[in-house]
Amino acid sequence: MSQHYYISPRFIDKLAVHITKNFLDIPHVRVPLILGIHGRKGEGKSFQCELVFERMGIEAVNMSSGELESPDAGDPARLIRLRYRETAEMIRVKGKMCVLMINDLDAGAGRFDERTQYTVNTQLVHGTLMNIADNPTNVQLPGSYDSQPIHRVPIIVTGNDFSTLYAPLTRDGRMAKFYWEPNREDRIGIVSGIFHGDGLSTGEIEQLIDTFDNQAIDFFSALRSRIYDEQIRKFIYDIGLDRVSSRVVNSKQGPPKFETPNFSLSRLIEFGELIKAEQQRLELSGLAREYNQVPSLTSQPTNNNTKNTNYNISTPDQPQANHKAPVSNPVISESTSPKVANGLNHSQTGEHNGSKKPLDLALDLETQDQIGELLAQGYRLTLEYGNERRVKNNAWKSGNPLPENNLSEAIAALTERLGEHKGEYVRLIGIDTKAKRRVLEKIIQRP
């Protein structure tokens, strides 16, 4: 791997200390076996780990979230145990540091809302990791028992939102947590490594980062790759579409070579805006939300002077009018839509004659404002509830999502569910479905 890639000092410090500490025998000190590295998607968590492993001469045995489910109950848990024992054997035979790396753990074992199926394998994966963390030198395979202790193996897991995991797994005695959010210095260093040798000055790198300051690190890697598209397109049409396969695969002429393209700042910004536009098209389409929306109570058309309290359920015999709700554009201009606030009109926010009134007395105005803002940004809202014992153990139960297209419907449904769970704790959850993370956790009812 190229020596020009940047490793964040914070990242290498956290990883090096955790791994080294797990190979030391410190009297009367209980060391967490698992290090959970979490943060926003595309920020290079796994790649930074690879760079640290290479720098420290560590060999990693890798697993992915796709291996944490199987048609056969117990297979993923057995695979984790098998990989752990294989890694321990590598440490014994090779006499060097080795780790078990599980990428995107929350994608394979996390539960984002009630739509995520919680299977026997999901339970066994959590239980297996907890058992290994508690007994790292006594990890047995199903159906056999080996009394000989094995070497302790540090486990590194990555993910976006570890709050979706079973809470006892993430407690401090088992898992040390590290939230990876590269600061400006980190971003400059990483992007400089991506464009090393392309002739960009430090000032141009900084200007590029400032132009796309909300983008994750993988955006800049994709941007560099996009610059080569014109040369590849020219190669394809020069050689002919019917001859591309034979020229590229197993060709006696060897692989085609391309000249270094023009990596000027203006050109990078031009291509960056194209990639950004594709991102926005994907976000604005909203088809997944429309297709996956759970059938819910929807309001009948009413005028502005009547309160919207009647609901219909569409049935095969009586189809609901306008069943597919139009997807609204979250970017709203005040000049063209003077009556719109936070993506919702005045009838939805309960604002009349310049004054803002709560839509329901059961909810405070602040909570109603938060619901309106989250819906306007396209986030999904759902509820979690539980008795005092469940809340203390952070074992909340998940409820159905709230309606997404209308604030009045969302608050009406929320009020109804608060009544259904009277005497219990109820927590409002806001979910960014694109980033697969929670943006809000707020207890709105206590017994």
FENKA-V996557 format. One record per backbone hydrogen bond with DSSP energy under -0.5 kcal/mol. CO is the residue of the C=O (numbers start at 1). NH is the residue of the N-H. If there is no record, write none. Layout:
# FENKA-V996557
co=CO nh=NH
co=CO nh=NH
This chain:
# FENKA-V996557
co=2 nh=5
co=8 nh=12
co=9 nh=13
co=10 nh=14
co=11 nh=15
co=12 nh=16
co=13 nh=17
co=14 nh=18
co=15 nh=19
co=16 nh=20
co=17 nh=21
co=18 nh=22
co=19 nh=23
co=20 nh=23
co=21 nh=24
co=24 nh=26
co=25 nh=27
co=26 nh=29
co=29 nh=31
co=33 nh=155
co=34 nh=36
co=34 nh=176
co=35 nh=37
co=35 nh=157
co=36 nh=38
co=36 nh=178
co=37 nh=159
co=38 nh=180
co=40 nh=43
co=42 nh=218
co=44 nh=48
co=45 nh=49
co=46 nh=50
co=47 nh=51
co=48 nh=52
co=49 nh=53
co=50 nh=54
co=51 nh=55
co=52 nh=56
co=53 nh=57
co=53 nh=58
co=54 nh=57
co=59 nh=99
co=60 nh=62
co=61 nh=101
co=63 nh=103
co=64 nh=67
co=65 nh=68
co=66 nh=69
co=71 nh=73
co=72 nh=75
co=74 nh=78
co=75 nh=79
co=76 nh=80
co=77 nh=81
co=78 nh=82
co=79 nh=83
co=80 nh=84
co=81 nh=85
co=82 nh=86
co=83 nh=87
co=84 nh=88
co=85 nh=89
co=86 nh=90
co=87 nh=91
co=88 nh=92
co=89 nh=93
co=90 nh=94
co=91 nh=95
co=97 nh=59
co=99 nh=61
co=99 nh=101
co=100 nh=102
co=100 nh=156
co=101 nh=63
co=101 nh=103
co=102 nh=158
co=103 nh=65
co=104 nh=107
co=104 nh=108
co=105 nh=108
co=105 nh=109
co=106 nh=110
co=110 nh=112
co=113 nh=116
co=115 nh=117
co=117 nh=119
co=119 nh=123
co=120 nh=124
co=121 nh=125
co=122 nh=126
co=123 nh=127
co=124 nh=128
co=125 nh=129
co=126 nh=130
co=127 nh=131
co=128 nh=132
co=129 nh=133
co=130 nh=134
co=131 nh=135
co=135 nh=138
co=137 nh=150
co=138 nh=140
co=141 nh=144
co=145 nh=147
co=154 nh=100
co=155 nh=35
co=155 nh=157
co=156 nh=102
co=157 nh=37
co=158 nh=105
co=159 nh=39
co=161 nh=164
co=162 nh=165
co=164 nh=111
co=166 nh=169
co=166 nh=170
co=167 nh=170
co=168 nh=171
co=171 nh=174
co=171 nh=175
co=174 nh=34
co=176 nh=36
co=178 nh=38
co=178 nh=180
co=179 nh=181
co=183 nh=187
co=184 nh=188
co=185 nh=189
co=186 nh=190
co=187 nh=191
co=188 nh=192
co=189 nh=193
co=190 nh=194
co=191 nh=195
co=193 nh=196
co=195 nh=198
co=195 nh=200
co=201 nh=205
co=202 nh=206
co=203 nh=207
co=204 nh=208
co=205 nh=209
co=206 nh=210
co=207 nh=211
co=208 nh=212
co=210 nh=213
co=212 nh=215
co=216 nh=219
co=216 nh=220
co=217 nh=220
co=217 nh=221
co=218 nh=222
co=219 nh=223
co=220 nh=224
co=221 nh=225
co=222 nh=226
co=223 nh=227
co=224 nh=228
co=225 nh=228
co=226 nh=229
co=227 nh=230
co=228 nh=232
co=229 nh=233
co=230 nh=234
co=231 nh=235
co=232 nh=236
co=233 nh=237
co=234 nh=238
co=235 nh=239
co=236 nh=240
co=240 nh=243
co=240 nh=244
co=241 nh=244
co=243 nh=247
co=244 nh=248
co=245 nh=249
co=248 nh=250
co=251 nh=254
co=261 nh=263
co=264 nh=268
co=265 nh=269
co=266 nh=270
co=267 nh=271
co=268 nh=272
co=269 nh=273
co=270 nh=274
co=271 nh=275
co=272 nh=276
co=273 nh=277
co=274 nh=278
co=275 nh=279
co=276 nh=280
co=277 nh=281
co=278 nh=282
co=279 nh=283
co=280 nh=284
co=281 nh=285
co=282 nh=286
co=286 nh=290
co=287 nh=291
co=288 nh=292
co=289 nh=293
co=298 nh=312
co=303 nh=306
co=307 nh=309
co=310 nh=300
co=312 nh=298
co=312 nh=314
co=318 nh=315
co=320 nh=323
co=323 nh=325
co=326 nh=328
co=328 nh=330
co=330 nh=332
co=333 nh=337
co=337 nh=340
co=339 nh=346
co=341 nh=344
co=344 nh=341
co=345 nh=348
co=345 nh=349
co=346 nh=350
co=346 nh=351
co=350 nh=352
co=350 nh=357
co=352 nh=355
co=355 nh=352
co=355 nh=357
co=360 nh=363
co=364 nh=368
co=365 nh=369
co=366 nh=370
co=367 nh=371
co=368 nh=372
co=369 nh=373
co=370 nh=374
co=371 nh=375
co=372 nh=376
co=373 nh=377
co=374 nh=379
co=375 nh=378
co=380 nh=431
co=381 nh=402
co=382 nh=429
co=383 nh=399
co=384 nh=427
co=385 nh=397
co=386 nh=425
co=387 nh=391
co=388 nh=392
co=389 nh=393
co=390 nh=395
co=391 nh=394
co=397 nh=385
co=399 nh=114
co=406 nh=410
co=407 nh=411
co=408 nh=412
co=409 nh=413
co=410 nh=414
co=411 nh=415
co=412 nh=416
co=413 nh=417
co=414 nh=418
co=415 nh=419
co=416 nh=420
co=417 nh=421
co=419 nh=422
co=421 nh=424
co=425 nh=386
co=426 nh=444
co=426 nh=445
co=427 nh=384
co=428 nh=442
co=429 nh=382
co=430 nh=439
co=430 nh=440
co=431 nh=380
co=431 nh=433
co=432 nh=436
co=432 nh=437
co=437 nh=432
co=440 nh=430
co=442 nh=428
co=442 nh=444
co=445 nh=426
